[in-house]
Amino acid sequence: MAERYTTKSLKVLPVIPQAKPQEGSSAVRSGIDAEVQAHIGRQLRAVYDDVANEPIPDRFLRLLRELDKKRDAARDDII
């Protein structure tokens, strides 16, 4: 049986260019400059991109397989 769960199967949200905060937004109220916000966003994406590319631990893969088996067994019981 081919492995269904890989880091490639995880969805990564696209990077959306950030617009300047609108008057009254939390960024304006907090006094955070749009450039600072953009820099923080780039840094967070860099960190989380690395995490998203790490292999899925074996214990999680085992758990996912067990859950698949239970789901399939429950589905077979219904049919």
C-alpha positions as a Markdown table, in Angstrom:
| # | Residue | x | y | z |
|---|---|---|---|---|
| 1 | Met | 0.0 | 0.0 | 0.0 |
| 2 | Ala | 1.4 | 3.4 | -1.0 |
| 3 | Glu | 1.9 | 5.9 | 1.7 |
| 4 | Arg | -0.8 | 8.5 | 1.6 |
| 5 | Tyr | 0.7 | 11.0 | 4.0 |
| 6 | Thr | 3.8 | 12.9 | 3.0 |
| 7 | Thr | 4.9 | 16.4 | 3.5 |
| 8 | Lys | 4.1 | 16.9 | -0.2 |
| 9 | Ser | 0.4 | 16.1 | 0.6 |
| 10 | Leu | 0.3 | 19.0 | 3.0 |
| 11 | Lys | -1.2 | 22.2 | 1.6 |
| 12 | Val | 0.8 | 25.3 | 1.9 |
| 13 | Leu | -1.1 | 28.6 | 1.6 |
| 14 | Pro | 0.1 | 30.9 | -1.1 |
| 15 | Val | 2.0 | 34.0 | -0.2 |
| 16 | Ile | -0.3 | 37.0 | -0.7 |
| 17 | Pro | 1.2 | 40.4 | -1.1 |
| 18 | Gln | 0.3 | 42.6 | 1.8 |
| 19 | Ala | -1.5 | 45.9 | 1.3 |
| 20 | Lys | -0.9 | 48.8 | 3.5 |
| 21 | Pro | -3.2 | 48.6 | 6.6 |
| 22 | Gln | -6.4 | 50.6 | 6.3 |
| 23 | Glu | -7.2 | 53.4 | 8.7 |
| 24 | Gly | -8.8 | 51.9 | 11.8 |
| 25 | Ser | -7.2 | 48.4 | 11.3 |
| 26 | Ser | -5.4 | 46.7 | 14.2 |
| 27 | Ala | -2.0 | 47.4 | 12.6 |
| 28 | Val | -2.7 | 51.1 | 12.5 |
| 29 | Arg | -4.1 | 51.1 | 16.0 |
| 30 | Ser | -1.1 | 49.2 | 17.4 |
| 31 | Gly | 1.4 | 51.5 | 15.7 |
| 32 | Ile | 3.2 | 48.7 | 13.8 |
| 33 | Asp | 4.6 | 50.0 | 10.5 |
| 34 | Ala | 3.5 | 48.2 | 7.4 |
| 35 | Glu | 7.2 | 47.4 | 6.5 |
| 36 | Val | 7.8 | 45.9 | 10.0 |
| 37 | Gln | 4.6 | 43.8 | 9.6 |
| 38 | Ala | 5.8 | 42.6 | 6.2 |
| 39 | His | 9.3 | 41.8 | 7.6 |
| 40 | Ile | 7.7 | 39.8 | 10.5 |
| 41 | Gly | 5.5 | 38.0 | 8.0 |
| 42 | Arg | 8.5 | 37.0 | 5.8 |
| 43 | Gln | 10.4 | 35.8 | 8.8 |
| 44 | Leu | 7.4 | 33.7 | 10.0 |
| 45 | Arg | 6.9 | 32.2 | 6.6 |
| 46 | Ala | 10.6 | 31.3 | 6.4 |
| 47 | Val | 10.4 | 29.5 | 9.7 |
| 48 | Tyr | 7.2 | 27.6 | 8.9 |
| 49 | Asp | 8.3 | 26.7 | 5.4 |
| 50 | Asp | 11.2 | 24.8 | 7.0 |
| 51 | Val | 8.8 | 23.0 | 9.4 |
| 52 | Ala | 6.4 | 22.2 | 6.6 |
| 53 | Asn | 9.2 | 20.5 | 4.6 |
| 54 | Glu | 10.3 | 18.3 | 7.5 |
| 55 | Pro | 9.4 | 14.6 | 7.2 |
| 56 | Ile | 6.3 | 13.4 | 9.1 |
| 57 | Pro | 7.3 | 11.5 | 12.2 |
| 58 | Asp | 6.7 | 7.7 | 12.1 |
| 59 | Arg | 4.5 | 7.8 | 15.1 |
| 60 | Phe | 2.1 | 10.2 | 13.4 |
| 61 | Leu | 2.1 | 8.0 | 10.2 |
| 62 | Arg | 1.2 | 5.0 | 12.4 |
| 63 | Leu | -1.6 | 6.9 | 14.0 |
| 64 | Leu | -2.9 | 8.0 | 10.6 |
| 65 | Arg | -2.9 | 4.5 | 9.3 |
| 66 | Glu | -4.7 | 3.2 | 12.4 |
| 67 | Leu | -7.4 | 6.0 | 12.0 |
| 68 | Asp | -7.7 | 5.0 | 8.3 |
| 69 | Lys | -8.3 | 1.4 | 9.2 |
| 70 | Lys | -10.9 | 2.3 | 11.8 |
| 71 | Arg | -12.7 | 4.6 | 9.3 |
| 72 | Asp | -12.6 | 1.9 | 6.6 |
| 73 | Ala | -13.9 | -0.7 | 9.1 |
| 74 | Ala | -16.7 | 1.6 | 10.2 |
| 75 | Arg | -17.5 | 2.3 | 6.5 |
| 76 | Asp | -17.6 | -1.5 | 5.8 |
| 77 | Asp | -20.0 | -2.1 | 8.7 |
| 78 | Ile | -22.4 | 0.5 | 7.3 |
| 79 | Ile | -22.4 | -1.1 | 3.8 |
